[in-house]
């Protein structure tokens, strides 16, 4: 839990602080990783060429993302 107070400051110095807000309760959300496959499609490229993929991956905490092809890790 925590509360907030605001103090305005200008060239003349700080003003009076505001009243404290009500307590904020912080809850850590845990969301399983989710891959949005909307923009994924089969693509063929030549070895050594670059490929840019538009993939939205969500989760909380943020998931670690690793790409692989035929069980071999792709280095970026």
N, CA, C and O atoms as a DFTB+ gen file, in Angstrom:
304 C
 N C O
     1  1       0.837      -1.187       0.000
     2  2       0.000       0.000       0.000
     3  2       0.879       1.248       0.000
     4  3       1.977       1.242       0.558
     5  1       0.399       2.298      -0.618
     6  2       1.085       3.578      -0.542
     7  2       0.097       4.689      -0.822
     8  3      -0.990       4.456      -1.352
     9  1       0.491       5.917      -0.456
    10  2      -0.303       7.103      -0.748
    11  2       0.555       8.069      -1.545
    12  3       1.781       7.960      -1.554
    13  1      -0.096       9.022      -2.217
    14  2       0.602      10.018      -3.018
    15  2       0.287      11.410      -2.495
    16  3      -0.801      11.667      -1.981
    17  1       1.271      12.312      -2.636
    18  2       1.090      13.737      -2.395
    19  2       1.793      14.458      -3.523
    20  3       2.808      13.977      -4.026
    21  1       1.274      15.602      -3.928
    22  2       1.855      16.371      -5.027
    23  2       2.343      17.712      -4.496
    24  3       1.669      18.367      -3.701
    25  1       3.537      18.109      -4.956
    26  2       4.078      19.425      -4.626
    27  2       4.417      20.118      -5.938
    28  3       5.203      19.600      -6.731
    29  1       3.824      21.294      -6.172
    30  2       4.136      22.081      -7.367
    31  2       5.366      22.937      -7.071
    32  3       5.496      23.503      -5.986
    33  1       6.271      23.023      -8.058
    34  2       7.501      23.793      -7.889
    35  2       7.685      24.691      -9.104
    36  3       7.499      24.257     -10.241
    37  1       8.055      25.956      -8.855
    38  2       8.414      26.865      -9.953
    39  2       9.622      27.688      -9.514
    40  3      10.270      27.350      -8.524
    41  1       9.932      28.763     -10.237
    42  2      11.115      29.576      -9.933
    43  2      11.058      30.190      -8.538
    44  3      12.102      30.496      -7.961
    45  1       9.860      30.376      -7.986
    46  2       9.712      30.962      -6.656
    47  2       9.871      29.923      -5.550
    48  3       9.904      30.272      -4.370
    49  1       9.967      28.662      -5.923
    50  2      10.131      27.603      -4.927
    51  2       8.943      26.662      -4.899
    52  3       8.043      26.766      -5.732
    53  1       8.934      25.745      -3.946
    54  2       7.846      24.773      -3.855
    55  2       6.617      25.356      -3.166
    56  3       6.724      26.211      -2.287
    57  1       5.446      24.875      -3.586
    58  2       4.203      25.254      -2.928
    59  2       3.899      24.269      -1.807
    60  3       4.716      23.411      -1.471
    61  1       2.733      24.408      -1.250
    62  2       2.305      23.491      -0.195
    63  2       1.935      22.139      -0.812
    64  3       1.376      22.099      -1.909
    65  1       2.235      21.044      -0.131
    66  2       1.869      19.728      -0.670
    67  2       0.356      19.510      -0.612
    68  3      -0.342      20.061       0.238
    69  1      -0.116      18.699      -1.532
    70  2      -1.545      18.368      -1.556
    71  2      -1.868      17.426      -0.405
    72  3      -0.977      16.911       0.271
    73  1      -3.148      17.216      -0.203
    74  2      -3.577      16.204       0.759
    75  2      -3.146      14.840       0.230
    76  3      -3.079      14.634      -0.982
    77  1      -2.862      13.933       1.113
    78  2      -2.484      12.579       0.701
    79  2      -3.688      11.873       0.088
    80  3      -4.821      12.044       0.540
    81  1      -3.429      11.086      -0.940
    82  2      -4.500      10.305      -1.562
    83  2      -4.867       9.141      -0.654
    84  3      -4.179       8.857       0.327
    85  1      -5.953       8.479      -0.997
    86  2      -6.302       7.248      -0.289
    87  2      -5.239       6.204      -0.605
    88  3      -4.516       6.325      -1.594
    89  1      -5.149       5.187       0.232
    90  2      -4.170       4.123       0.013
    91  2      -4.385       3.452      -1.335
    92  3      -5.515       3.162      -1.726
    93  1      -3.277       3.209      -2.044
    94  2      -3.304       2.442      -3.287
    95  2      -2.879       1.019      -2.942
    96  3      -1.871       0.817      -2.265
    97  1      -3.633       0.049      -3.397
    98  2      -3.265      -1.347      -3.197
    99  2      -2.702      -1.868      -4.505
   100  3      -3.376      -1.831      -5.535
   101  1      -1.482      -2.347      -4.469
   102  2      -0.825      -2.836      -5.674
   103  2      -0.859      -4.355      -5.676
   104  3      -0.435      -5.006      -4.721
   105  1      -1.372      -4.903      -6.767
   106  2      -1.394      -6.354      -6.931
   107  2      -0.615      -6.690      -8.188
   108  3      -0.873      -6.134      -9.255
   109  1       0.330      -7.594      -8.061
   110  2       1.091      -8.013      -9.230
   111  2       0.232      -8.977     -10.036
   112  3      -0.201     -10.015      -9.536
   113  1      -0.005      -8.615     -11.290
   114  2      -0.772      -9.488     -12.174
   115  2       0.162     -10.543     -12.721
   116  3       1.300     -10.255     -13.090
   117  1      -0.320     -11.738     -12.768
   118  2       0.443     -12.796     -13.411
   119  2      -0.390     -13.286     -14.581
   120  3      -1.478     -13.833     -14.400
   121  1       0.133     -13.084     -15.779
   122  2      -0.555     -13.513     -16.989
   123  2       0.336     -14.478     -17.746
   124  3       1.508     -14.191     -17.987
   125  1      -0.218     -15.624     -18.121
   126  2       0.542     -16.593     -18.898
   127  2       0.951     -15.960     -20.220
   128  3       0.232     -15.112     -20.749
   129  1       2.103     -16.364     -20.761
   130  2       2.524     -15.827     -22.060
   131  2       1.490     -16.117     -23.143
   132  3       0.896     -17.194     -23.185
   133  1       1.289     -15.132     -24.017
   134  2       0.350     -15.281     -25.136
   135  2       1.021     -14.757     -26.401
   136  3       1.584     -13.663     -26.407
   137  1       0.955     -15.544     -27.467
   138  2       1.514     -15.150     -28.762
   139  2       0.360     -14.845     -29.699
   140  3      -0.478     -15.708     -29.961
   141  1       0.314     -13.617     -30.205
   142  2      -0.696     -13.225     -31.196
   143  2      -0.184     -13.669     -32.568
   144  3       0.753     -13.081     -33.108
   145  1      -0.797     -14.693     -33.115
   146  2      -0.342     -15.280     -34.381
   147  2      -1.022     -14.663     -35.604
   148  3      -0.903     -15.195     -36.707
   149  1      -1.729     -13.556     -35.423
   150  2      -2.481     -12.915     -36.501
   151  2      -1.621     -12.631     -37.727
   152  3      -2.053     -12.885     -38.851
   153  1      -0.415     -12.110     -37.534
   154  2       0.432     -11.695     -38.657
   155  2       1.427     -12.762     -39.110
   156  3       2.242     -12.507     -39.997
   157  1       1.369     -13.950     -38.513
   158  2       2.313     -15.000     -38.898
   159  2       1.833     -15.725     -40.148
   160  3       0.649     -16.030     -40.291
   161  1       2.761     -15.992     -41.039
   162  2       2.454     -16.746     -42.254
   163  2       3.713     -17.493     -42.680
   164  3       4.816     -17.135     -42.268
   165  1       3.557     -18.512     -43.488
   166  2       4.699     -19.272     -43.982
   167  2       5.564     -18.375     -44.853
   168  3       5.068     -17.701     -45.756
   169  1       6.861     -18.373     -44.573
   170  2       7.795     -17.514     -45.287
   171  2       9.052     -18.302     -45.626
   172  3       9.533     -19.089     -44.812
   173  1       9.583     -18.093     -46.822
   174  2      10.841     -18.712     -47.226
   175  2      11.859     -17.610     -47.485
   176  3      11.584     -16.657     -48.214
   177  1      13.043     -17.750     -46.879
   178  2      14.122     -16.788     -47.121
   179  2      15.414     -17.556     -47.391
   180  3      15.534     -18.734     -47.054
   181  1      16.358     -16.881     -47.992
   182  2      17.662     -17.495     -48.266
   183  2      18.576     -17.336     -47.046
   184  3      18.474     -16.366     -46.294
   185  1      19.454     -18.295     -46.875
   186  2      20.408     -18.273     -45.781
   187  2      21.213     -16.973     -45.829
   188  3      21.679     -16.554     -46.889
   189  1      21.367     -16.342     -44.661
   190  2      22.130     -15.104     -44.564
   191  2      21.306     -13.846     -44.765
   192  3      21.799     -12.745     -44.520
   193  1      20.056     -13.982     -45.206
   194  2      19.185     -12.822     -45.413
   195  2      18.470     -12.478     -44.110
   196  3      18.313     -13.330     -43.236
   197  1      18.043     -11.239     -43.988
   198  2      17.314     -10.784     -42.802
   199  2      15.832     -11.071     -42.939
   200  3      15.294     -11.143     -44.044
   201  1      15.185     -11.235     -41.800
   202  2      13.741     -11.458     -41.754
   203  2      13.195     -10.674     -40.574
   204  3      13.720     -10.769     -39.464
   205  1      12.149      -9.904     -40.808
   206  2      11.502      -9.167     -39.733
   207  2      10.115      -9.763     -39.532
   208  3       9.335      -9.870     -40.479
   209  1       9.811     -10.150     -38.294
   210  2       8.515     -10.725     -37.962
   211  2       7.768      -9.765     -37.050
   212  3       8.332      -9.259     -36.080
   213  1       6.510      -9.517     -37.358
   214  2       5.660      -8.647     -36.554
   215  2       4.796      -9.537     -35.666
   216  3       3.707      -9.955     -36.059
   217  1       5.297      -9.822     -34.464
   218  2       4.609     -10.739     -33.562
   219  2       4.456     -10.064     -32.204
   220  3       5.439      -9.608     -31.620
   221  1       3.233     -10.001     -31.707
   222  2       2.961      -9.423     -30.403
   223  2       2.959     -10.551     -29.373
   224  3       2.150     -11.475     -29.458
   225  1       3.868     -10.469     -28.402
   226  2       3.969     -11.478     -27.355
   227  2       3.764     -10.773     -26.023
   228  3       4.477      -9.826     -25.693
   229  1       2.778     -11.248     -25.260
   230  2       2.438     -10.612     -23.985
   231  2       2.587     -11.603     -22.841
   232  3       2.592     -12.817     -23.046
   233  1       2.709     -11.070     -21.650
   234  2       2.744     -11.861     -20.433
   235  2       3.177     -10.969     -19.290
   236  3       3.788      -9.923     -19.507
   237  1       2.865     -11.379     -18.077
   238  2       3.275     -10.607     -16.916
   239  2       3.668     -11.576     -15.812
   240  3       2.809     -12.288     -15.292
   241  1       4.922     -11.621     -15.446
   242  2       5.992     -10.773     -15.948
   243  2       6.296     -11.072     -17.412
   244  3       5.928     -12.128     -17.927
   245  1       6.967     -10.136     -18.079
   246  2       7.258     -10.274     -19.509
   247  2       8.019     -11.575     -19.762
   248  3       9.017     -11.853     -19.097
   249  1       7.548     -12.371     -20.723
   250  2       8.213     -13.650     -20.997
   251  2       9.525     -13.465     -21.752
   252  3       9.729     -12.463     -22.438
   253  1      10.400     -14.442     -21.615
   254  2      11.625     -14.500     -22.405
   255  2      11.255     -15.104     -23.748
   256  3      10.564     -16.121     -23.801
   257  1      11.707     -14.488     -24.833
   258  2      11.360     -14.960     -26.175
   259  2      12.609     -15.501     -26.850
   260  3      13.633     -14.821     -26.918
   261  1      12.519     -16.724     -27.346
   262  2      13.614     -17.343     -28.083
   263  2      13.039     -17.923     -29.361
   264  3      11.964     -18.523     -29.349
   265  1      13.753     -17.745     -30.467
   266  2      13.332     -18.275     -31.754
   267  2      14.204     -19.472     -32.101
   268  3      15.411     -19.466     -31.860
   269  1      13.578     -20.501     -32.670
   270  2      14.334     -21.680     -33.078
   271  2      13.764     -22.229     -34.378
   272  3      12.613     -21.972     -34.731
   273  1      14.592     -22.986     -35.075
   274  2      14.193     -23.656     -36.310
   275  2      14.762     -25.060     -36.256
   276  3      15.972     -25.243     -36.118
   277  1      13.887     -26.052     -36.365
   278  2      14.294     -27.464     -36.280
   279  2      15.119     -27.708     -35.022
   280  3      16.194     -28.305     -35.071
   281  1      14.598     -27.236     -33.900
   282  2      15.213     -27.395     -32.574
   283  2      16.581     -26.735     -32.433
   284  3      17.317     -27.062     -31.502
   285  1      16.944     -25.814     -33.328
   286  2      18.209     -25.089     -33.233
   287  2      17.906     -23.615     -32.978
   288  3      17.143     -22.994     -33.718
   289  1      18.511     -23.057     -31.924
   290  2      18.285     -21.669     -31.548
   291  2      18.773     -20.732     -32.642
   292  3      19.875     -20.894     -33.166
   293  1      17.943     -19.749     -32.982
   294  2      18.303     -18.739     -33.975
   295  2      18.863     -17.538     -33.229
   296  3      18.187     -16.967     -32.373
   297  1      20.082     -17.155     -33.545
   298  2      20.720     -15.993     -32.921
   299  2      20.316     -14.741     -33.684
   300  3      20.237     -14.754     -34.912
   301  1      20.060     -13.663     -32.955
   302  2      19.693     -12.411     -33.626
   303  2      20.796     -11.400     -33.518
   304  3      20.664     -10.286     -34.024
